[in-house]
């Protein structure tokens, strides 16, 4: 008689099916789709930065459908107002009172498309929502649906009509990824298969809300040994020693790295965090929080990888 699979195997199979389904829409980007699944399992917000046309918005929609979450999309523009996100109270004569009309932020997944095309005032309207999962409108605090994820897309800052995101908002994103151009084989598959957006309509939800919440609870239970925590602290200290970056990572960023590494371990089928998990997610989790030093001409991602090479394993 064939033995029943254990819980860890079932979880691994479920998570593998999530990644596989995303890869049917975003072809040739297995590493990035895995990062997206890790980010949402860890309960964090995701920033996707790249040039237009490489599939940022399609990936965000595929994530919400695959995770079975209510989806809302806002196109950020220079004239977008904070109330366009959070909602507004309108006087209704029939009720002889003001009635609050919720904005698009009241969704389980908010796609903030081209977030850096809106003014800093509108960008800041998301800060409370992203950190506290609530919004305060006209003096009244209203909770947001649970779970609540912001998936933001961002064009490179050198493009016209963009506003750089402030450090306080960048810090609210658990991970930042970039898709990049597909390789030749993946692009041929895209050209032969037609518009990837047409595949979105047929994507089934692979998780229920209860299953997602259970997986997020499981992430918190993934074991991190004392030696692993020592290694993480060595990496955090390296960002603060003045050699690599203008300013080091905060304790909150350290907690974010650990949470993301736990989700990475779960996706890899393990119930403990290994150094490989931290190394796999550290650049995507911290590079957007750091400003490189030096004249090597490296960007934040390359600087983080170079720093990791200089921190020995314990």
C-alpha positions, 0 to 999 in steps of 0.5 A: 500500500502506497504511504500517504504523503506528509504535510511538507510534501503536500505543501511543496507540491502545492507551491510548485503548482503555483509557480508552474501556473505563473510560468505559463503566463510569464515565460522564461522567468522562473526565478522572478515568479518564485520570488513573487510567490515567496513575497506573498507567502511572507505577507509582503508587498512587491515592487516590480521595476522595469521598462514598459512592455516586459509583462509587469502588469500581466504578472501582477494580474496572474498572481492575484488570479493564481492566489484567488484574491480580489483584485483592483487596479489603479493607473497612477498618473500625475493628476491622481489624488489621494482620495482617488485611492482611499475613497470619499464621502458623498452627500446622499439626499435620500439618506440626508447624510454623507455616505463613504464610497470606498476607493480601489485600495479596499481590495485584497490585491491592489495593483499600483500601476506605474506608481512613480508617475503619481505625485509624492502626495498621492504616493504617500497615501499608500503608506498607512495602508501598506504598513498598518493595513488600514486607511484613515479618511476624514478622521475615521480609520477603516480596516482593509480586507485581509490579506492585503497586498500592494503589487506596484509596477515602476518605470526606471526613474530616468524616464520622463514623468517619473517621481522617485519613491521616497525611502519611507515608501521603498522600505514598505516593499518587502521585495523589488524585482526586475523581469528584464527582456526574455531570452531568445527561446522564451521570446520565440515561445511568446511570439508563437503563443500569442498575447500572454494576457489572453491566458489570464482569463483561463487561470484558475485559483489554486488557493483558497483564502484559508489555505493561503492563511495556513501557508503564511502561518506555516512560514512563521514556523519555519525553523531558523537555527542560532548559527543561521541568525548569526550569519544574518547578523553578520550580513546586517553588520556588513551593510552598516560598516561604511564600506559598502553602503551610505547607510546600513539596514535597519532591524526592521529590514533584518526581520524582513530578510528573515521572514522572506528566507523562511518563505523561500525555505518553505517553497524549497520544501524544507522546514528550516532556513539554510544559508542558501535561502538568505543568499537567494533572496537577500539582493531582492529584499534589501537592494532597494533600501540601500545606496551603494558607496564607492567608485566601482560603478555597481548598482545596488543589486551588484553591490549586495552580491559583492558584499555577500561574497565578503561575509563568510559562513559561520 
